[in-house]
Amino acid sequence: MNVDSSNSRQGWVIWEENGRYPDVIVELMSPSTAAIDKGIKKNLYEQTFRTSDYFVYDPFNPNSLQGWHLDDN
């Protein structure tokens, strides 16, 4: 939504996007990062970034996909 798609990026840098936070975040997990990805990071993206959709996935575990959608409440 209103993002310059001609801008090539390796990651989202808020100050290079005029202060805009991402609408969707997909986090690739590993066993060593899963607790942080589903805890501290999830809370940060929910409470500070107000990211609409957040997904976590461990590419070595095909059943690991989880996602959260932030609603108005």
PyMOL Python script that loads the backbone (N, CA, C, O; Angstrom):
from pymol import cmd

cmd.read_pdbstr("""\
ATOM      1  N   MET A   1       0.831  -1.179   0.000  1.00  0.00           N
ATOM      2  CA  MET A   1       0.000   0.000   0.000  1.00  0.00           C
ATOM      3  C   MET A   1       0.875   1.241   0.000  1.00  0.00           C
ATOM      4  O   MET A   1       1.521   1.562   0.998  1.00  0.00           O
ATOM      5  N   ASN A   2       0.889   1.922  -1.109  1.00  0.00           N
ATOM      6  CA  ASN A   2       1.623   3.171  -1.254  1.00  0.00           C
ATOM      7  C   ASN A   2       3.103   3.028  -0.935  1.00  0.00           C
ATOM      8  O   ASN A   2       3.690   3.896  -0.288  1.00  0.00           O
ATOM      9  N   VAL A   3       3.712   1.928  -1.392  1.00  0.00           N
ATOM     10  CA  VAL A   3       5.143   1.708  -1.220  1.00  0.00           C
ATOM     11  C   VAL A   3       5.793   1.771  -2.582  1.00  0.00           C
ATOM     12  O   VAL A   3       5.281   1.204  -3.548  1.00  0.00           O
ATOM     13  N   ASP A   4       6.919   2.457  -2.665  1.00  0.00           N
ATOM     14  CA  ASP A   4       7.645   2.587  -3.917  1.00  0.00           C
ATOM     15  C   ASP A   4       8.255   1.235  -4.283  1.00  0.00           C
ATOM     16  O   ASP A   4       9.273   0.835  -3.718  1.00  0.00           O
ATOM     17  N   SER A   5       7.636   0.539  -5.222  1.00  0.00           N
ATOM     18  CA  SER A   5       8.107  -0.796  -5.595  1.00  0.00           C
ATOM     19  C   SER A   5       9.343  -0.757  -6.483  1.00  0.00           C
ATOM     20  O   SER A   5       9.955  -1.796  -6.730  1.00  0.00           O
ATOM     21  N   SER A   6       9.718   0.418  -6.965  1.00  0.00           N
ATOM     22  CA  SER A   6      10.928   0.521  -7.782  1.00  0.00           C
ATOM     23  C   SER A   6      12.176   0.612  -6.907  1.00  0.00           C
ATOM     24  O   SER A   6      13.295   0.519  -7.412  1.00  0.00           O
ATOM     25  N   ASN A   7      11.991   0.790  -5.614  1.00  0.00           N
ATOM     26  CA  ASN A   7      13.097   0.890  -4.663  1.00  0.00           C
ATOM     27  C   ASN A   7      13.548  -0.519  -4.279  1.00  0.00           C
ATOM     28  O   ASN A   7      12.812  -1.240  -3.605  1.00  0.00           O
ATOM     29  N   SER A   8      14.751  -0.918  -4.702  1.00  0.00           N
ATOM     30  CA  SER A   8      15.285  -2.232  -4.356  1.00  0.00           C
ATOM     31  C   SER A   8      15.775  -2.209  -2.912  1.00  0.00           C
ATOM     32  O   SER A   8      16.511  -1.303  -2.520  1.00  0.00           O
ATOM     33  N   ARG A   9      15.366  -3.216  -2.107  1.00  0.00           N
ATOM     34  CA  ARG A   9      15.770  -3.248  -0.700  1.00  0.00           C
ATOM     35  C   ARG A   9      16.053  -4.674  -0.263  1.00  0.00           C
ATOM     36  O   ARG A   9      15.404  -5.619  -0.712  1.00  0.00           O
ATOM     37  N   GLN A  10      17.027  -4.814   0.612  1.00  0.00           N
ATOM     38  CA  GLN A  10      17.327  -6.115   1.201  1.00  0.00           C
ATOM     39  C   GLN A  10      16.564  -6.292   2.500  1.00  0.00           C
ATOM     40  O   GLN A  10      16.402  -7.414   2.979  1.00  0.00           O
ATOM     41  N   GLY A  11      16.109  -5.223   3.058  1.00  0.00           N
ATOM     42  CA  GLY A  11      15.342  -5.241   4.287  1.00  0.00           C
ATOM     43  C   GLY A  11      14.609  -3.923   4.424  1.00  0.00           C
ATOM     44  O   GLY A  11      14.826  -2.992   3.648  1.00  0.00           O
ATOM     45  N   TRP A  12      13.746  -3.852   5.409  1.00  0.00           N
ATOM     46  CA  TRP A  12      12.944  -2.650   5.644  1.00  0.00           C
ATOM     47  C   TRP A  12      13.647  -1.783   6.674  1.00  0.00           C
ATOM     48  O   TRP A  12      13.901  -2.225   7.794  1.00  0.00           O
ATOM     49  N   VAL A  13      13.961  -0.553   6.298  1.00  0.00           N
ATOM     50  CA  VAL A  13      14.601   0.395   7.201  1.00  0.00           C
ATOM     51  C   VAL A  13      13.626   1.565   7.366  1.00  0.00           C
ATOM     52  O   VAL A  13      13.383   2.321   6.426  1.00  0.00           O
ATOM     53  N   ILE A  14      13.082   1.698   8.551  1.00  0.00           N
ATOM     54  CA  ILE A  14      11.985   2.635   8.791  1.00  0.00           C
ATOM     55  C   ILE A  14      12.340   4.061   8.387  1.00  0.00           C
ATOM     56  O   ILE A  14      11.526   4.745   7.766  1.00  0.00           O
ATOM     57  N   TRP A  15      13.548   4.523   8.732  1.00  0.00           N
ATOM     58  CA  TRP A  15      13.904   5.900   8.414  1.00  0.00           C
ATOM     59  C   TRP A  15      14.145   6.104   6.922  1.00  0.00           C
ATOM     60  O   TRP A  15      14.169   7.245   6.460  1.00  0.00           O
ATOM     61  N   GLU A  16      14.325   5.032   6.160  1.00  0.00           N
ATOM     62  CA  GLU A  16      14.429   5.151   4.703  1.00  0.00           C
ATOM     63  C   GLU A  16      13.062   5.015   4.033  1.00  0.00           C
ATOM     64  O   GLU A  16      12.942   5.186   2.820  1.00  0.00           O
ATOM     65  N   GLU A  17      12.040   4.709   4.821  1.00  0.00           N
ATOM     66  CA  GLU A  17      10.665   4.556   4.317  1.00  0.00           C
ATOM     67  C   GLU A  17       9.772   5.671   4.861  1.00  0.00           C
ATOM     68  O   GLU A  17       8.563   5.490   5.004  1.00  0.00           O
ATOM     69  N   ASN A  18      10.367   6.812   5.159  1.00  0.00           N
ATOM     70  CA  ASN A  18       9.632   7.970   5.673  1.00  0.00           C
ATOM     71  C   ASN A  18       8.868   7.664   6.953  1.00  0.00           C
ATOM     72  O   ASN A  18       7.752   8.142   7.153  1.00  0.00           O
ATOM     73  N   GLY A  19       9.484   6.858   7.822  1.00  0.00           N
ATOM     74  CA  GLY A  19       8.876   6.549   9.108  1.00  0.00           C
ATOM     75  C   GLY A  19       7.807   5.479   9.074  1.00  0.00           C
ATOM     76  O   GLY A  19       7.167   5.211  10.091  1.00  0.00           O
ATOM     77  N   ARG A  20       7.605   4.873   7.940  1.00  0.00           N
ATOM     78  CA  ARG A  20       6.562   3.856   7.812  1.00  0.00           C
ATOM     79  C   ARG A  20       7.072   2.496   8.285  1.00  0.00           C
ATOM     80  O   ARG A  20       8.176   2.077   7.934  1.00  0.00           O
ATOM     81  N   TYR A  21       6.260   1.821   9.079  1.00  0.00           N
ATOM     82  CA  TYR A  21       6.571   0.472   9.548  1.00  0.00           C
ATOM     83  C   TYR A  21       6.010  -0.543   8.558  1.00  0.00           C
ATOM     84  O   TYR A  21       5.069  -0.228   7.831  1.00  0.00           O
ATOM     85  N   PRO A  22       6.563  -1.753   8.512  1.00  0.00           N
ATOM     86  CA  PRO A  22       6.049  -2.755   7.566  1.00  0.00           C
ATOM     87  C   PRO A  22       4.650  -3.228   7.918  1.00  0.00           C
ATOM     88  O   PRO A  22       4.267  -3.237   9.088  1.00  0.00           O
ATOM     89  N   ASP A  23       3.885  -3.622   6.903  1.00  0.00           N
ATOM     90  CA  ASP A  23       2.533  -4.147   7.092  1.00  0.00           C
ATOM     91  C   ASP A  23       2.555  -5.631   7.448  1.00  0.00           C
ATOM     92  O   ASP A  23       1.659  -6.124   8.131  1.00  0.00           O
ATOM     93  N   VAL A  24       3.582  -6.337   6.982  1.00  0.00           N
ATOM     94  CA  VAL A  24       3.715  -7.771   7.202  1.00  0.00           C
ATOM     95  C   VAL A  24       5.166  -8.071   7.549  1.00  0.00           C
ATOM     96  O   VAL A  24       6.082  -7.520   6.940  1.00  0.00           O
ATOM     97  N   ILE A  25       5.372  -8.945   8.527  1.00  0.00           N
ATOM     98  CA  ILE A  25       6.717  -9.403   8.866  1.00  0.00           C
ATOM     99  C   ILE A  25       6.695 -10.926   8.868  1.00  0.00           C
ATOM    100  O   ILE A  25       5.823 -11.545   9.478  1.00  0.00           O
ATOM    101  N   VAL A  26       7.669 -11.524   8.175  1.00  0.00           N
ATOM    102  CA  VAL A  26       7.858 -12.966   8.189  1.00  0.00           C
ATOM    103  C   VAL A  26       9.234 -13.224   8.791  1.00  0.00           C
ATOM    104  O   VAL A  26      10.253 -12.808   8.240  1.00  0.00           O
ATOM    105  N   GLU A  27       9.249 -13.905   9.911  1.00  0.00           N
ATOM    106  CA  GLU A  27      10.481 -14.183  10.649  1.00  0.00           C
ATOM    107  C   GLU A  27      10.876 -15.633  10.415  1.00  0.00           C
ATOM    108  O   GLU A  27      10.087 -16.539  10.682  1.00  0.00           O
ATOM    109  N   LEU A  28      12.095 -15.865   9.916  1.00  0.00           N
ATOM    110  CA  LEU A  28      12.603 -17.221   9.785  1.00  0.00           C
ATOM    111  C   LEU A  28      13.259 -17.605  11.098  1.00  0.00           C
ATOM    112  O   LEU A  28      14.216 -16.969  11.538  1.00  0.00           O
ATOM    113  N   MET A  29      12.730 -18.656  11.719  1.00  0.00           N
ATOM    114  CA  MET A  29      13.189 -19.063  13.044  1.00  0.00           C
ATOM    115  C   MET A  29      14.194 -20.202  12.943  1.00  0.00           C
ATOM    116  O   MET A  29      14.350 -20.845  11.905  1.00  0.00           O
ATOM    117  N   SER A  30      14.855 -20.416  14.048  1.00  0.00           N
ATOM    118  CA  SER A  30      15.650 -21.608  14.273  1.00  0.00           C
ATOM    119  C   SER A  30      15.343 -22.035  15.706  1.00  0.00           C
ATOM    120  O   SER A  30      14.767 -21.255  16.464  1.00  0.00           O
ATOM    121  N   PRO A  31      15.711 -23.242  16.089  1.00  0.00           N
ATOM    122  CA  PRO A  31      15.446 -23.639  17.474  1.00  0.00           C
ATOM    123  C   PRO A  31      16.044 -22.673  18.501  1.00  0.00           C
ATOM    124  O   PRO A  31      15.478 -22.485  19.578  1.00  0.00           O
ATOM    125  N   SER A  32      17.183 -22.061  18.172  1.00  0.00           N
ATOM    126  CA  SER A  32      17.825 -21.152  19.129  1.00  0.00           C
ATOM    127  C   SER A  32      17.169 -19.777  19.194  1.00  0.00           C
ATOM    128  O   SER A  32      17.396 -19.041  20.154  1.00  0.00           O
ATOM    129  N   THR A  33      16.354 -19.409  18.192  1.00  0.00           N
ATOM    130  CA  THR A  33      15.725 -18.081  18.198  1.00  0.00           C
ATOM    131  C   THR A  33      14.211 -18.129  18.398  1.00  0.00           C
ATOM    132  O   THR A  33      13.580 -17.079  18.528  1.00  0.00           O
ATOM    133  N   ALA A  34      13.618 -19.315  18.426  1.00  0.00           N
ATOM    134  CA  ALA A  34      12.154 -19.442  18.460  1.00  0.00           C
ATOM    135  C   ALA A  34      11.516 -18.714  19.642  1.00  0.00           C
ATOM    136  O   ALA A  34      10.499 -18.041  19.474  1.00  0.00           O
ATOM    137  N   ALA A  35      12.091 -18.839  20.816  1.00  0.00           N
ATOM    138  CA  ALA A  35      11.495 -18.188  21.999  1.00  0.00           C
ATOM    139  C   ALA A  35      11.509 -16.671  21.856  1.00  0.00           C
ATOM    140  O   ALA A  35      10.534 -16.010  22.214  1.00  0.00           O
ATOM    141  N   ILE A  36      12.583 -16.118  21.347  1.00  0.00           N
ATOM    142  CA  ILE A  36      12.677 -14.659  21.142  1.00  0.00           C
ATOM    143  C   ILE A  36      11.720 -14.221  20.041  1.00  0.00           C
ATOM    144  O   ILE A  36      11.020 -13.219  20.185  1.00  0.00           O
ATOM    145  N   ASP A  37      11.689 -14.980  18.927  1.00  0.00           N
ATOM    146  CA  ASP A  37      10.827 -14.630  17.801  1.00  0.00           C
ATOM    147  C   ASP A  37       9.354 -14.644  18.177  1.00  0.00           C
ATOM    148  O   ASP A  37       8.589 -13.804  17.702  1.00  0.00           O
ATOM    149  N   LYS A  38       8.944 -15.585  19.024  1.00  0.00           N
ATOM    150  CA  LYS A  38       7.531 -15.698  19.416  1.00  0.00           C
ATOM    151  C   LYS A  38       7.224 -14.940  20.708  1.00  0.00           C
ATOM    152  O   LYS A  38       6.075 -14.908  21.148  1.00  0.00           O
ATOM    153  N   GLY A  39       8.227 -14.340  21.309  1.00  0.00           N
ATOM    154  CA  GLY A  39       8.030 -13.607  22.560  1.00  0.00           C
ATOM    155  C   GLY A  39       8.361 -12.135  22.399  1.00  0.00           C
ATOM    156  O   GLY A  39       7.492 -11.326  22.074  1.00  0.00           O
ATOM    157  N   ILE A  40       9.620 -11.791  22.628  1.00  0.00           N
ATOM    158  CA  ILE A  40      10.054 -10.387  22.594  1.00  0.00           C
ATOM    159  C   ILE A  40       9.751  -9.729  21.249  1.00  0.00           C
ATOM    160  O   ILE A  40       9.189  -8.635  21.208  1.00  0.00           O
ATOM    161  N   LYS A  41      10.118 -10.387  20.154  1.00  0.00           N
ATOM    162  CA  LYS A  41       9.895  -9.784  18.833  1.00  0.00           C
ATOM    163  C   LYS A  41       8.408  -9.653  18.524  1.00  0.00           C
ATOM    164  O   LYS A  41       7.965  -8.629  18.004  1.00  0.00           O
ATOM    165  N   LYS A  42       7.637 -10.690  18.843  1.00  0.00           N
ATOM    166  CA  LYS A  42       6.191 -10.615  18.591  1.00  0.00           C
ATOM    167  C   LYS A  42       5.586  -9.433  19.338  1.00  0.00           C
ATOM    168  O   LYS A  42       4.775  -8.695  18.778  1.00  0.00           O
ATOM    169  N   ASN A  43       5.968  -9.251  20.581  1.00  0.00           N
ATOM    170  CA  ASN A  43       5.457  -8.125  21.371  1.00  0.00           C
ATOM    171  C   ASN A  43       5.899  -6.789  20.797  1.00  0.00           C
ATOM    172  O   ASN A  43       5.104  -5.852  20.735  1.00  0.00           O
ATOM    173  N   LEU A  44       7.150  -6.689  20.378  1.00  0.00           N
ATOM    174  CA  LEU A  44       7.653  -5.457  19.770  1.00  0.00           C
ATOM    175  C   LEU A  44       6.864  -5.108  18.516  1.00  0.00           C
ATOM    176  O   LEU A  44       6.424  -3.971  18.348  1.00  0.00           O
ATOM    177  N   TYR A  45       6.687  -6.090  17.635  1.00  0.00           N
ATOM    178  CA  TYR A  45       5.971  -5.835  16.381  1.00  0.00           C
ATOM    179  C   TYR A  45       4.496  -5.512  16.624  1.00  0.00           C
ATOM    180  O   TYR A  45       3.899  -4.733  15.881  1.00  0.00           O
ATOM    181  N   GLU A  46       3.920  -6.100  17.647  1.00  0.00           N
ATOM    182  CA  GLU A  46       2.513  -5.851  17.976  1.00  0.00           C
ATOM    183  C   GLU A  46       2.335  -4.499  18.654  1.00  0.00           C
ATOM    184  O   GLU A  46       1.485  -3.711  18.239  1.00  0.00           O
ATOM    185  N   GLN A  47       3.112  -4.221  19.678  1.00  0.00           N
ATOM    186  CA  GLN A  47       2.882  -3.057  20.524  1.00  0.00           C
ATOM    187  C   GLN A  47       3.571  -1.784  20.035  1.00  0.00           C
ATOM    188  O   GLN A  47       3.035  -0.689  20.209  1.00  0.00           O
ATOM    189  N   THR A  48       4.744  -1.914  19.430  1.00  0.00           N
ATOM    190  CA  THR A  48       5.478  -0.727  18.979  1.00  0.00           C
ATOM    191  C   THR A  48       5.282  -0.471  17.494  1.00  0.00           C
ATOM    192  O   THR A  48       4.915   0.630  17.083  1.00  0.00           O
ATOM    193  N   PHE A  49       5.533  -1.506  16.690  1.00  0.00           N
ATOM    194  CA  PHE A  49       5.403  -1.343  15.240  1.00  0.00           C
ATOM    195  C   PHE A  49       3.937  -1.286  14.811  1.00  0.00           C
ATOM    196  O   PHE A  49       3.603  -0.633  13.822  1.00  0.00           O
ATOM    197  N   ARG A  50       3.058  -1.971  15.559  1.00  0.00           N
ATOM    198  CA  ARG A  50       1.643  -2.111  15.196  1.00  0.00           C
ATOM    199  C   ARG A  50       1.510  -2.782  13.822  1.00  0.00           C
ATOM    200  O   ARG A  50       0.671  -2.394  13.010  1.00  0.00           O
ATOM    201  N   THR A  51       2.347  -3.788  13.578  1.00  0.00           N
ATOM    202  CA  THR A  51       2.348  -4.529  12.321  1.00  0.00           C
ATOM    203  C   THR A  51       1.084  -5.368  12.211  1.00  0.00           C
ATOM    204  O   THR A  51       0.727  -6.092  13.141  1.00  0.00           O
ATOM    205  N   SER A  52       0.413  -5.268  11.076  1.00  0.00           N
ATOM    206  CA  SER A  52      -0.876  -5.952  10.895  1.00  0.00           C
ATOM    207  C   SER A  52      -0.755  -7.464  10.956  1.00  0.00           C
ATOM    208  O   SER A  52      -1.585  -8.126  11.579  1.00  0.00           O
ATOM    209  N   ASP A  53       0.271  -8.020  10.316  1.00  0.00           N
ATOM    210  CA  ASP A  53       0.410  -9.469  10.252  1.00  0.00           C
ATOM    211  C   ASP A  53       1.853  -9.870  10.525  1.00  0.00           C
ATOM    212  O   ASP A  53       2.787  -9.284   9.976  1.00  0.00           O
ATOM    213  N   TYR A  54       2.024 -10.871  11.375  1.00  0.00           N
ATOM    214  CA  TYR A  54       3.341 -11.359  11.759  1.00  0.00           C
ATOM    215  C   TYR A  54       3.334 -12.876  11.678  1.00  0.00           C
ATOM    216  O   TYR A  54       2.466 -13.536  12.249  1.00  0.00           O
ATOM    217  N   PHE A  55       4.314 -13.423  10.959  1.00  0.00           N
ATOM    218  CA  PHE A  55       4.429 -14.862  10.782  1.00  0.00           C
ATOM    219  C   PHE A  55       5.811 -15.318  11.204  1.00  0.00           C
ATOM    220  O   PHE A  55       6.795 -14.604  11.015  1.00  0.00           O
ATOM    221  N   VAL A  56       5.881 -16.519  11.780  1.00  0.00           N
ATOM    222  CA  VAL A  56       7.158 -17.143  12.105  1.00  0.00           C
ATOM    223  C   VAL A  56       7.179 -18.516  11.449  1.00  0.00           C
ATOM    224  O   VAL A  56       6.160 -19.201  11.364  1.00  0.00           O
ATOM    225  N   TYR A  57       8.373 -18.901  10.985  1.00  0.00           N
ATOM    226  CA  TYR A  57       8.507 -20.173  10.290  1.00  0.00           C
ATOM    227  C   TYR A  57       9.927 -20.693  10.443  1.00  0.00           C
ATOM    228  O   TYR A  57      10.899 -19.967  10.231  1.00  0.00           O
ATOM    229  N   ASP A  58      10.028 -21.957  10.811  1.00  0.00           N
ATOM    230  CA  ASP A  58      11.311 -22.639  10.862  1.00  0.00           C
ATOM    231  C   ASP A  58      11.428 -23.458   9.575  1.00  0.00           C
ATOM    232  O   ASP A  58      10.701 -24.438   9.411  1.00  0.00           O
ATOM    233  N   PRO A  59      12.328 -23.079   8.655  1.00  0.00           N
ATOM    234  CA  PRO A  59      12.401 -23.777   7.365  1.00  0.00           C
ATOM    235  C   PRO A  59      12.786 -25.255   7.480  1.00  0.00           C
ATOM    236  O   PRO A  59      12.640 -26.002   6.512  1.00  0.00           O
ATOM    237  N   PHE A  60      13.267 -25.681   8.628  1.00  0.00           N
ATOM    238  CA  PHE A  60      13.616 -27.085   8.819  1.00  0.00           C
ATOM    239  C   PHE A  60      12.491 -27.877   9.475  1.00  0.00           C
ATOM    240  O   PHE A  60      12.622 -29.077   9.714  1.00  0.00           O
ATOM    241  N   ASN A  61      11.378 -27.192   9.764  1.00  0.00           N
ATOM    242  CA  ASN A  61      10.202 -27.844  10.354  1.00  0.00           C
ATOM    243  C   ASN A  61       8.969 -27.384   9.577  1.00  0.00           C
ATOM    244  O   ASN A  61       8.430 -26.314   9.860  1.00  0.00           O
ATOM    245  N   PRO A  62       8.518 -28.168   8.612  1.00  0.00           N
ATOM    246  CA  PRO A  62       7.412 -27.734   7.751  1.00  0.00           C
ATOM    247  C   PRO A  62       6.096 -27.492   8.491  1.00  0.00           C
ATOM    248  O   PRO A  62       5.194 -26.866   7.934  1.00  0.00           O
ATOM    249  N   ASN A  63       5.961 -27.968   9.726  1.00  0.00           N
ATOM    250  CA  ASN A  63       4.734 -27.761  10.493  1.00  0.00           C
ATOM    251  C   ASN A  63       4.824 -26.582  11.464  1.00  0.00           C
ATOM    252  O   ASN A  63       3.967 -26.432  12.335  1.00  0.00           O
ATOM    253  N   SER A  64       5.837 -25.762  11.324  1.00  0.00           N
ATOM    254  CA  SER A  64       6.082 -24.707  12.317  1.00  0.00           C
ATOM    255  C   SER A  64       5.418 -23.375  12.011  1.00  0.00           C
ATOM    256  O   SER A  64       5.460 -22.472  12.847  1.00  0.00           O
ATOM    257  N   LEU A  65       4.816 -23.222  10.860  1.00  0.00           N
ATOM    258  CA  LEU A  65       4.254 -21.921  10.483  1.00  0.00           C
ATOM    259  C   LEU A  65       3.185 -21.478  11.480  1.00  0.00           C
ATOM    260  O   LEU A  65       2.232 -22.208  11.751  1.00  0.00           O
ATOM    261  N   GLN A  66       3.360 -20.267  12.023  1.00  0.00           N
ATOM    262  CA  GLN A  66       2.376 -19.645  12.907  1.00  0.00           C
ATOM    263  C   GLN A  66       2.216 -18.199  12.470  1.00  0.00           C
ATOM    264  O   GLN A  66       3.158 -17.592  11.962  1.00  0.00           O
ATOM    265  N   GLY A  67       1.033 -17.650  12.666  1.00  0.00           N
ATOM    266  CA  GLY A  67       0.808 -16.268  12.303  1.00  0.00           C
ATOM    267  C   GLY A  67      -0.175 -15.594  13.227  1.00  0.00           C
ATOM    268  O   GLY A  67      -1.021 -16.238  13.847  1.00  0.00           O
ATOM    269  N   TRP A  68      -0.046 -14.274  13.309  1.00  0.00           N
ATOM    270  CA  TRP A  68      -0.927 -13.450  14.142  1.00  0.00           C
ATOM    271  C   TRP A  68      -1.388 -12.262  13.319  1.00  0.00           C
ATOM    272  O   TRP A  68      -0.622 -11.701  12.535  1.00  0.00           O
ATOM    273  N   HIS A  69      -2.628 -11.889  13.499  1.00  0.00           N
ATOM    274  CA  HIS A  69      -3.192 -10.722  12.831  1.00  0.00           C
ATOM    275  C   HIS A  69      -3.616  -9.718  13.909  1.00  0.00           C
ATOM    276  O   HIS A  69      -4.345 -10.064  14.839  1.00  0.00           O
ATOM    277  N   LEU A  70      -3.163  -8.509  13.775  1.00  0.00           N
ATOM    278  CA  LEU A  70      -3.493  -7.448  14.727  1.00  0.00           C
ATOM    279  C   LEU A  70      -4.786  -6.777  14.270  1.00  0.00           C
ATOM    280  O   LEU A  70      -4.857  -6.226  13.172  1.00  0.00           O
ATOM    281  N   ASP A  71      -5.799  -6.831  15.121  1.00  0.00           N
ATOM    282  CA  ASP A  71      -7.052  -6.160  14.767  1.00  0.00           C
ATOM    283  C   ASP A  71      -7.132  -4.820  15.511  1.00  0.00           C
ATOM    284  O   ASP A  71      -6.197  -4.441  16.216  1.00  0.00           O
ATOM    285  N   ASP A  72      -8.223  -4.129  15.352  1.00  0.00           N
ATOM    286  CA  ASP A  72      -8.370  -2.800  15.945  1.00  0.00           C
ATOM    287  C   ASP A  72      -8.438  -2.827  17.470  1.00  0.00           C
ATOM    288  O   ASP A  72      -8.227  -1.801  18.116  1.00  0.00           O
ATOM    289  N   ASN A  73      -8.727  -3.979  18.044  1.00  0.00           N
ATOM    290  CA  ASN A  73      -8.821  -4.088  19.504  1.00  0.00           C
ATOM    291  C   ASN A  73      -7.482  -4.502  20.081  1.00  0.00           C
ATOM    292  O   ASN A  73      -7.352  -4.648  21.297  1.00  0.00           O
TER     293      ASN A  73
END
""", "prot")
cmd.dss("prot")
cmd.show_as("cartoon", "prot")
cmd.util.cbc("prot")
cmd.orient("prot")
